[in-house]
Amino acid sequence: MGEGYGVPTAQSTEAIELCARTEALFLDPTYTGKAMAGLIAKTRAQEIEAGTTLFWHTGGQVGLFA
């Protein structure tokens, strides 16, 4: 999504900052930031059914320090 691999979008940057500020959850711009941006967009559009939603964060923090 966006302009290319590892290139943050406005939405992924917002998701990265929001998760860091509110949940102390660190996301990278390559995968997890864009995935969280998609989850946030679907939540805001009320496209997620009521109940528990799991966001499986599998890593990516190494990219933050590259």
PyMOL Python script that loads the backbone (N, CA, C, O; Angstrom):
from pymol import cmd

cmd.read_pdbstr("""\
ATOM      1  N   MET A   1       0.840  -1.180   0.000  1.00  0.00           N
ATOM      2  CA  MET A   1       0.000   0.000   0.000  1.00  0.00           C
ATOM      3  C   MET A   1       0.882   1.239   0.000  1.00  0.00           C
ATOM      4  O   MET A   1       1.999   1.231   0.518  1.00  0.00           O
ATOM      5  N   GLY A   2       0.369   2.271  -0.576  1.00  0.00           N
ATOM      6  CA  GLY A   2       1.129   3.514  -0.609  1.00  0.00           C
ATOM      7  C   GLY A   2       2.076   3.555  -1.788  1.00  0.00           C
ATOM      8  O   GLY A   2       1.874   2.874  -2.794  1.00  0.00           O
ATOM      9  N   GLU A   3       3.106   4.358  -1.650  1.00  0.00           N
ATOM     10  CA  GLU A   3       4.046   4.572  -2.746  1.00  0.00           C
ATOM     11  C   GLU A   3       5.059   3.450  -2.905  1.00  0.00           C
ATOM     12  O   GLU A   3       5.701   3.349  -3.950  1.00  0.00           O
ATOM     13  N   GLY A   4       5.213   2.616  -1.902  1.00  0.00           N
ATOM     14  CA  GLY A   4       6.165   1.528  -2.043  1.00  0.00           C
ATOM     15  C   GLY A   4       6.515   0.871  -0.735  1.00  0.00           C
ATOM     16  O   GLY A   4       6.056   1.274   0.334  1.00  0.00           O
ATOM     17  N   TYR A   5       7.343  -0.157  -0.844  1.00  0.00           N
ATOM     18  CA  TYR A   5       7.780  -0.955   0.297  1.00  0.00           C
ATOM     19  C   TYR A   5       8.536  -0.085   1.293  1.00  0.00           C
ATOM     20  O   TYR A   5       9.514   0.575   0.943  1.00  0.00           O
ATOM     21  N   GLY A   6       8.075  -0.094   2.525  1.00  0.00           N
ATOM     22  CA  GLY A   6       8.759   0.646   3.581  1.00  0.00           C
ATOM     23  C   GLY A   6       8.565   2.144   3.532  1.00  0.00           C
ATOM     24  O   GLY A   6       9.145   2.869   4.340  1.00  0.00           O
ATOM     25  N   VAL A   7       7.756   2.626   2.595  1.00  0.00           N
ATOM     26  CA  VAL A   7       7.493   4.064   2.494  1.00  0.00           C
ATOM     27  C   VAL A   7       6.208   4.345   3.270  1.00  0.00           C
ATOM     28  O   VAL A   7       5.136   3.883   2.881  1.00  0.00           O
ATOM     29  N   PRO A   8       6.309   5.093   4.354  1.00  0.00           N
ATOM     30  CA  PRO A   8       5.116   5.351   5.167  1.00  0.00           C
ATOM     31  C   PRO A   8       4.063   6.153   4.405  1.00  0.00           C
ATOM     32  O   PRO A   8       4.386   6.984   3.556  1.00  0.00           O
ATOM     33  N   THR A   9       2.810   5.887   4.726  1.00  0.00           N
ATOM     34  CA  THR A   9       1.708   6.699   4.228  1.00  0.00           C
ATOM     35  C   THR A   9       1.278   7.627   5.363  1.00  0.00           C
ATOM     36  O   THR A   9       1.694   7.453   6.508  1.00  0.00           O
ATOM     37  N   ALA A  10       0.461   8.592   5.043  1.00  0.00           N
ATOM     38  CA  ALA A  10      -0.058   9.484   6.096  1.00  0.00           C
ATOM     39  C   ALA A  10      -0.834   8.671   7.131  1.00  0.00           C
ATOM     40  O   ALA A  10      -0.749   8.934   8.331  1.00  0.00           O
ATOM     41  N   GLN A  11      -1.592   7.681   6.655  1.00  0.00           N
ATOM     42  CA  GLN A  11      -2.384   6.858   7.552  1.00  0.00           C
ATOM     43  C   GLN A  11      -1.503   5.978   8.439  1.00  0.00           C
ATOM     44  O   GLN A  11      -1.789   5.808   9.624  1.00  0.00           O
ATOM     45  N   SER A  12      -0.433   5.419   7.869  1.00  0.00           N
ATOM     46  CA  SER A  12       0.433   4.563   8.699  1.00  0.00           C
ATOM     47  C   SER A  12       1.205   5.399   9.713  1.00  0.00           C
ATOM     48  O   SER A  12       1.441   4.949  10.834  1.00  0.00           O
ATOM     49  N   THR A  13       1.595   6.593   9.336  1.00  0.00           N
ATOM     50  CA  THR A  13       2.279   7.478  10.282  1.00  0.00           C
ATOM     51  C   THR A  13       1.349   7.832  11.437  1.00  0.00           C
ATOM     52  O   THR A  13       1.766   7.836  12.595  1.00  0.00           O
ATOM     53  N   GLU A  14       0.096   8.127  11.125  1.00  0.00           N
ATOM     54  CA  GLU A  14      -0.887   8.400  12.179  1.00  0.00           C
ATOM     55  C   GLU A  14      -1.049   7.186  13.087  1.00  0.00           C
ATOM     56  O   GLU A  14      -1.079   7.328  14.310  1.00  0.00           O
ATOM     57  N   ALA A  15      -1.153   5.996  12.504  1.00  0.00           N
ATOM     58  CA  ALA A  15      -1.318   4.771  13.294  1.00  0.00           C
ATOM     59  C   ALA A  15      -0.104   4.524  14.185  1.00  0.00           C
ATOM     60  O   ALA A  15      -0.257   4.172  15.354  1.00  0.00           O
ATOM     61  N   ILE A  16       1.093   4.705  13.647  1.00  0.00           N
ATOM     62  CA  ILE A  16       2.328   4.512  14.408  1.00  0.00           C
ATOM     63  C   ILE A  16       2.359   5.454  15.610  1.00  0.00           C
ATOM     64  O   ILE A  16       2.659   5.035  16.728  1.00  0.00           O
ATOM     65  N   GLU A  17       2.050   6.721  15.375  1.00  0.00           N
ATOM     66  CA  GLU A  17       2.075   7.714  16.450  1.00  0.00           C
ATOM     67  C   GLU A  17       0.978   7.456  17.479  1.00  0.00           C
ATOM     68  O   GLU A  17       1.218   7.566  18.682  1.00  0.00           O
ATOM     69  N   LEU A  18      -0.221   7.115  17.016  1.00  0.00           N
ATOM     70  CA  LEU A  18      -1.339   6.851  17.916  1.00  0.00           C
ATOM     71  C   LEU A  18      -1.047   5.653  18.826  1.00  0.00           C
ATOM     72  O   LEU A  18      -1.284   5.718  20.032  1.00  0.00           O
ATOM     73  N   CYS A  19      -0.537   4.569  18.252  1.00  0.00           N
ATOM     74  CA  CYS A  19      -0.249   3.369  19.043  1.00  0.00           C
ATOM     75  C   CYS A  19       0.902   3.606  20.018  1.00  0.00           C
ATOM     76  O   CYS A  19       0.884   3.081  21.131  1.00  0.00           O
ATOM     77  N   ALA A  20       1.884   4.378  19.621  1.00  0.00           N
ATOM     78  CA  ALA A  20       3.002   4.683  20.522  1.00  0.00           C
ATOM     79  C   ALA A  20       2.522   5.529  21.699  1.00  0.00           C
ATOM     80  O   ALA A  20       2.894   5.271  22.843  1.00  0.00           O
ATOM     81  N   ARG A  21       1.697   6.538  21.419  1.00  0.00           N
ATOM     82  CA  ARG A  21       1.221   7.433  22.476  1.00  0.00           C
ATOM     83  C   ARG A  21       0.229   6.766  23.409  1.00  0.00           C
ATOM     84  O   ARG A  21       0.300   6.962  24.622  1.00  0.00           O
ATOM     85  N   THR A  22      -0.690   5.985  22.873  1.00  0.00           N
ATOM     86  CA  THR A  22      -1.789   5.489  23.694  1.00  0.00           C
ATOM     87  C   THR A  22      -1.575   4.081  24.249  1.00  0.00           C
ATOM     88  O   THR A  22      -2.154   3.726  25.276  1.00  0.00           O
ATOM     89  N   GLU A  23      -0.752   3.284  23.581  1.00  0.00           N
ATOM     90  CA  GLU A  23      -0.601   1.882  23.989  1.00  0.00           C
ATOM     91  C   GLU A  23       0.847   1.465  24.242  1.00  0.00           C
ATOM     92  O   GLU A  23       1.092   0.319  24.618  1.00  0.00           O
ATOM     93  N   ALA A  24       1.811   2.365  24.045  1.00  0.00           N
ATOM     94  CA  ALA A  24       3.236   2.022  24.134  1.00  0.00           C
ATOM     95  C   ALA A  24       3.562   0.845  23.220  1.00  0.00           C
ATOM     96  O   ALA A  24       4.375  -0.017  23.554  1.00  0.00           O
ATOM     97  N   LEU A  25       2.912   0.830  22.062  1.00  0.00           N
ATOM     98  CA  LEU A  25       3.082  -0.216  21.061  1.00  0.00           C
ATOM     99  C   LEU A  25       3.851   0.381  19.891  1.00  0.00           C
ATOM    100  O   LEU A  25       3.395   1.340  19.267  1.00  0.00           O
ATOM    101  N   PHE A  26       5.010  -0.181  19.596  1.00  0.00           N
ATOM    102  CA  PHE A  26       5.868   0.360  18.546  1.00  0.00           C
ATOM    103  C   PHE A  26       5.675  -0.408  17.251  1.00  0.00           C
ATOM    104  O   PHE A  26       5.866  -1.623  17.201  1.00  0.00           O
ATOM    105  N   LEU A  27       5.300   0.303  16.218  1.00  0.00           N
ATOM    106  CA  LEU A  27       5.037  -0.268  14.902  1.00  0.00           C
ATOM    107  C   LEU A  27       6.064   0.245  13.903  1.00  0.00           C
ATOM    108  O   LEU A  27       6.623   1.328  14.078  1.00  0.00           O
ATOM    109  N   ASP A  28       6.309  -0.526  12.866  1.00  0.00           N
ATOM    110  CA  ASP A  28       7.245  -0.097  11.831  1.00  0.00           C
ATOM    111  C   ASP A  28       6.464   0.351  10.591  1.00  0.00           C
ATOM    112  O   ASP A  28       5.305  -0.026  10.425  1.00  0.00           O
ATOM    113  N   PRO A  29       7.086   1.150   9.722  1.00  0.00           N
ATOM    114  CA  PRO A  29       6.380   1.668   8.552  1.00  0.00           C
ATOM    115  C   PRO A  29       6.228   0.657   7.418  1.00  0.00           C
ATOM    116  O   PRO A  29       5.518   0.926   6.450  1.00  0.00           O
ATOM    117  N   THR A  30       6.883  -0.501   7.520  1.00  0.00           N
ATOM    118  CA  THR A  30       6.840  -1.460   6.423  1.00  0.00           C
ATOM    119  C   THR A  30       5.598  -2.337   6.480  1.00  0.00           C
ATOM    120  O   THR A  30       4.872  -2.440   5.491  1.00  0.00           O
ATOM    121  N   TYR A  31       5.344  -2.964   7.610  1.00  0.00           N
ATOM    122  CA  TYR A  31       4.213  -3.880   7.719  1.00  0.00           C
ATOM    123  C   TYR A  31       3.211  -3.471   8.786  1.00  0.00           C
ATOM    124  O   TYR A  31       2.055  -3.178   8.483  1.00  0.00           O
ATOM    125  N   THR A  32       3.657  -3.453  10.033  1.00  0.00           N
ATOM    126  CA  THR A  32       2.700  -3.295  11.122  1.00  0.00           C
ATOM    127  C   THR A  32       2.032  -1.931  11.150  1.00  0.00           C
ATOM    128  O   THR A  32       0.869  -1.828  11.540  1.00  0.00           O
ATOM    129  N   GLY A  33       2.738  -0.884  10.746  1.00  0.00           N
ATOM    130  CA  GLY A  33       2.118   0.446  10.691  1.00  0.00           C
ATOM    131  C   GLY A  33       1.002   0.502   9.671  1.00  0.00           C
ATOM    132  O   GLY A  33      -0.056   1.079   9.923  1.00  0.00           O
ATOM    133  N   LYS A  34       1.243  -0.099   8.515  1.00  0.00           N
ATOM    134  CA  LYS A  34       0.217  -0.108   7.469  1.00  0.00           C
ATOM    135  C   LYS A  34      -0.935  -1.044   7.827  1.00  0.00           C
ATOM    136  O   LYS A  34      -2.091  -0.755   7.520  1.00  0.00           O
ATOM    137  N   ALA A  35      -0.622  -2.160   8.473  1.00  0.00           N
ATOM    138  CA  ALA A  35      -1.687  -3.079   8.899  1.00  0.00           C
ATOM    139  C   ALA A  35      -2.574  -2.416   9.951  1.00  0.00           C
ATOM    140  O   ALA A  35      -3.799  -2.524   9.890  1.00  0.00           O
ATOM    141  N   MET A  36      -1.955  -1.729  10.916  1.00  0.00           N
ATOM    142  CA  MET A  36      -2.735  -1.040  11.941  1.00  0.00           C
ATOM    143  C   MET A  36      -3.552   0.088  11.324  1.00  0.00           C
ATOM    144  O   MET A  36      -4.685   0.326  11.743  1.00  0.00           O
ATOM    145  N   ALA A  37      -3.000   0.780  10.344  1.00  0.00           N
ATOM    146  CA  ALA A  37      -3.754   1.842   9.665  1.00  0.00           C
ATOM    147  C   ALA A  37      -5.017   1.261   9.030  1.00  0.00           C
ATOM    148  O   ALA A  37      -6.078   1.884   9.066  1.00  0.00           O
ATOM    149  N   GLY A  38      -4.901   0.072   8.452  1.00  0.00           N
ATOM    150  CA  GLY A  38      -6.074  -0.587   7.872  1.00  0.00           C
ATOM    151  C   GLY A  38      -7.097  -0.956   8.931  1.00  0.00           C
ATOM    152  O   GLY A  38      -8.298  -0.780   8.726  1.00  0.00           O
ATOM    153  N   LEU A  39      -6.626  -1.468  10.065  1.00  0.00           N
ATOM    154  CA  LEU A  39      -7.535  -1.823  11.156  1.00  0.00           C
ATOM    155  C   LEU A  39      -8.235  -0.581  11.701  1.00  0.00           C
ATOM    156  O   LEU A  39      -9.436  -0.612  11.966  1.00  0.00           O
ATOM    157  N   ILE A  40      -7.498   0.496  11.869  1.00  0.00           N
ATOM    158  CA  ILE A  40      -8.096   1.749  12.351  1.00  0.00           C
ATOM    159  C   ILE A  40      -9.139   2.255  11.360  1.00  0.00           C
ATOM    160  O   ILE A  40     -10.220   2.684  11.763  1.00  0.00           O
ATOM    161  N   ALA A  41      -8.824   2.210  10.074  1.00  0.00           N
ATOM    162  CA  ALA A  41      -9.767   2.681   9.050  1.00  0.00           C
ATOM    163  C   ALA A  41     -11.052   1.852   9.064  1.00  0.00           C
ATOM    164  O   ALA A  41     -12.148   2.404   8.971  1.00  0.00           O
ATOM    165  N   LYS A  42     -10.919   0.541   9.178  1.00  0.00           N
ATOM    166  CA  LYS A  42     -12.103  -0.323   9.221  1.00  0.00           C
ATOM    167  C   LYS A  42     -12.910  -0.084  10.498  1.00  0.00           C
ATOM    168  O   LYS A  42     -14.140  -0.135  10.476  1.00  0.00           O
ATOM    169  N   THR A  43     -12.227   0.174  11.599  1.00  0.00           N
ATOM    170  CA  THR A  43     -12.919   0.455  12.853  1.00  0.00           C
ATOM    171  C   THR A  43     -13.682   1.772  12.761  1.00  0.00           C
ATOM    172  O   THR A  43     -14.841   1.858  13.166  1.00  0.00           O
ATOM    173  N   ARG A  44     -13.027   2.788  12.229  1.00  0.00           N
ATOM    174  CA  ARG A  44     -13.690   4.094  12.095  1.00  0.00           C
ATOM    175  C   ARG A  44     -14.884   4.028  11.149  1.00  0.00           C
ATOM    176  O   ARG A  44     -15.869   4.743  11.338  1.00  0.00           O
ATOM    177  N   ALA A  45     -14.800   3.171  10.129  1.00  0.00           N
ATOM    178  CA  ALA A  45     -15.899   3.006   9.173  1.00  0.00           C
ATOM    179  C   ALA A  45     -16.954   2.038   9.692  1.00  0.00           C
ATOM    180  O   ALA A  45     -17.919   1.732   8.993  1.00  0.00           O
ATOM    181  N   GLN A  46     -16.770   1.558  10.913  1.00  0.00           N
ATOM    182  CA  GLN A  46     -17.671   0.612  11.565  1.00  0.00           C
ATOM    183  C   GLN A  46     -17.858  -0.652  10.737  1.00  0.00           C
ATOM    184  O   GLN A  46     -18.963  -1.182  10.628  1.00  0.00           O
ATOM    185  N   GLU A  47     -16.753  -1.127  10.152  1.00  0.00           N
ATOM    186  CA  GLU A  47     -16.768  -2.349   9.354  1.00  0.00           C
ATOM    187  C   GLU A  47     -16.278  -3.559  10.146  1.00  0.00           C
ATOM    188  O   GLU A  47     -16.149  -4.652   9.593  1.00  0.00           O
ATOM    189  N   ILE A  48     -16.006  -3.369  11.438  1.00  0.00           N
ATOM    190  CA  ILE A  48     -15.568  -4.447  12.322  1.00  0.00           C
ATOM    191  C   ILE A  48     -16.755  -4.833  13.198  1.00  0.00           C
ATOM    192  O   ILE A  48     -17.363  -3.971  13.832  1.00  0.00           O
ATOM    193  N   GLU A  49     -17.085  -6.110  13.237  1.00  0.00           N
ATOM    194  CA  GLU A  49     -18.200  -6.563  14.065  1.00  0.00           C
ATOM    195  C   GLU A  49     -17.856  -6.437  15.541  1.00  0.00           C
ATOM    196  O   GLU A  49     -16.690  -6.488  15.931  1.00  0.00           O
ATOM    197  N   ALA A  50     -18.886  -6.273  16.346  1.00  0.00           N
ATOM    198  CA  ALA A  50     -18.702  -6.173  17.794  1.00  0.00           C
ATOM    199  C   ALA A  50     -18.049  -7.450  18.306  1.00  0.00           C
ATOM    200  O   ALA A  50     -18.318  -8.542  17.805  1.00  0.00           O
ATOM    201  N   GLY A  51     -17.205  -7.303  19.289  1.00  0.00           N
ATOM    202  CA  GLY A  51     -16.525  -8.445  19.877  1.00  0.00           C
ATOM    203  C   GLY A  51     -15.044  -8.158  20.002  1.00  0.00           C
ATOM    204  O   GLY A  51     -14.615  -7.006  19.946  1.00  0.00           O
ATOM    205  N   THR A  52     -14.277  -9.200  20.171  1.00  0.00           N
ATOM    206  CA  THR A  52     -12.841  -9.077  20.348  1.00  0.00           C
ATOM    207  C   THR A  52     -12.143  -9.110  18.995  1.00  0.00           C
ATOM    208  O   THR A  52     -12.424  -9.966  18.157  1.00  0.00           O
ATOM    209  N   THR A  53     -11.241  -8.179  18.797  1.00  0.00           N
ATOM    210  CA  THR A  53     -10.417  -8.144  17.592  1.00  0.00           C
ATOM    211  C   THR A  53      -8.976  -8.315  18.012  1.00  0.00           C
ATOM    212  O   THR A  53      -8.518  -7.650  18.941  1.00  0.00           O
ATOM    213  N   LEU A  54      -8.261  -9.188  17.351  1.00  0.00           N
ATOM    214  CA  LEU A  54      -6.859  -9.450  17.667  1.00  0.00           C
ATOM    215  C   LEU A  54      -5.973  -8.838  16.586  1.00  0.00           C
ATOM    216  O   LEU A  54      -6.158  -9.097  15.397  1.00  0.00           O
ATOM    217  N   PHE A  55      -5.016  -8.027  17.009  1.00  0.00           N
ATOM    218  CA  PHE A  55      -3.972  -7.522  16.113  1.00  0.00           C
ATOM    219  C   PHE A  55      -2.699  -8.230  16.516  1.00  0.00           C
ATOM    220  O   PHE A  55      -2.130  -7.942  17.570  1.00  0.00           O
ATOM    221  N   TRP A  56      -2.257  -9.133  15.706  1.00  0.00           N
ATOM    222  CA  TRP A  56      -1.103  -9.968  16.025  1.00  0.00           C
ATOM    223  C   TRP A  56       0.158  -9.265  15.559  1.00  0.00           C
ATOM    224  O   TRP A  56       0.478  -9.255  14.371  1.00  0.00           O
ATOM    225  N   HIS A  57       0.864  -8.680  16.507  1.00  0.00           N
ATOM    226  CA  HIS A  57       2.093  -7.923  16.227  1.00  0.00           C
ATOM    227  C   HIS A  57       3.252  -8.901  16.257  1.00  0.00           C
ATOM    228  O   HIS A  57       3.592  -9.428  17.317  1.00  0.00           O
ATOM    229  N   THR A  58       3.864  -9.151  15.103  1.00  0.00           N
ATOM    230  CA  THR A  58       4.898 -10.172  15.004  1.00  0.00           C
ATOM    231  C   THR A  58       6.308  -9.622  14.978  1.00  0.00           C
ATOM    232  O   THR A  58       7.253 -10.373  14.738  1.00  0.00           O
ATOM    233  N   GLY A  59       6.471  -8.356  15.213  1.00  0.00           N
ATOM    234  CA  GLY A  59       7.822  -7.802  15.238  1.00  0.00           C
ATOM    235  C   GLY A  59       7.917  -6.565  14.386  1.00  0.00           C
ATOM    236  O   GLY A  59       6.927  -5.875  14.143  1.00  0.00           O
ATOM    237  N   GLY A  60       9.126  -6.296  13.936  1.00  0.00           N
ATOM    238  CA  GLY A  60       9.341  -5.141  13.095  1.00  0.00           C
ATOM    239  C   GLY A  60      10.061  -4.004  13.780  1.00  0.00           C
ATOM    240  O   GLY A  60      10.442  -3.033  13.126  1.00  0.00           O
ATOM    241  N   GLN A  61      10.258  -4.101  15.090  1.00  0.00           N
ATOM    242  CA  GLN A  61      10.907  -3.011  15.800  1.00  0.00           C
ATOM    243  C   GLN A  61      12.341  -2.777  15.327  1.00  0.00           C
ATOM    244  O   GLN A  61      12.847  -1.659  15.422  1.00  0.00           O
ATOM    245  N   VAL A  62      12.990  -3.802  14.827  1.00  0.00           N
ATOM    246  CA  VAL A  62      14.362  -3.644  14.353  1.00  0.00           C
ATOM    247  C   VAL A  62      14.428  -2.566  13.272  1.00  0.00           C
ATOM    248  O   VAL A  62      15.398  -1.810  13.202  1.00  0.00           O
ATOM    249  N   GLY A  63      13.392  -2.496  12.429  1.00  0.00           N
ATOM    250  CA  GLY A  63      13.362  -1.489  11.378  1.00  0.00           C
ATOM    251  C   GLY A  63      13.299  -0.062  11.906  1.00  0.00           C
ATOM    252  O   GLY A  63      13.659   0.878  11.197  1.00  0.00           O
ATOM    253  N   LEU A  64      12.848   0.105  13.134  1.00  0.00           N
ATOM    254  CA  LEU A  64      12.786   1.444  13.720  1.00  0.00           C
ATOM    255  C   LEU A  64      14.167   2.028  13.955  1.00  0.00           C
ATOM    256  O   LEU A  64      14.323   3.249  13.987  1.00  0.00           O
ATOM    257  N   PHE A  65      15.169   1.179  14.120  1.00  0.00           N
ATOM    258  CA  PHE A  65      16.497   1.638  14.477  1.00  0.00           C
ATOM    259  C   PHE A  65      17.489   1.536  13.315  1.00  0.00           C
ATOM    260  O   PHE A  65      18.690   1.736  13.496  1.00  0.00           O
ATOM    261  N   ALA A  66      16.981   1.229  12.134  1.00  0.00           N
ATOM    262  CA  ALA A  66      17.862   1.086  10.960  1.00  0.00           C
ATOM    263  C   ALA A  66      18.275   2.446  10.431  1.00  0.00           C
ATOM    264  O   ALA A  66      19.013   2.528   9.450  1.00  0.00           O
TER     265      ALA A  66
END
""", "prot")
cmd.dss("prot")
cmd.show_as("cartoon", "prot")
cmd.util.cbc("prot")
cmd.orient("prot")
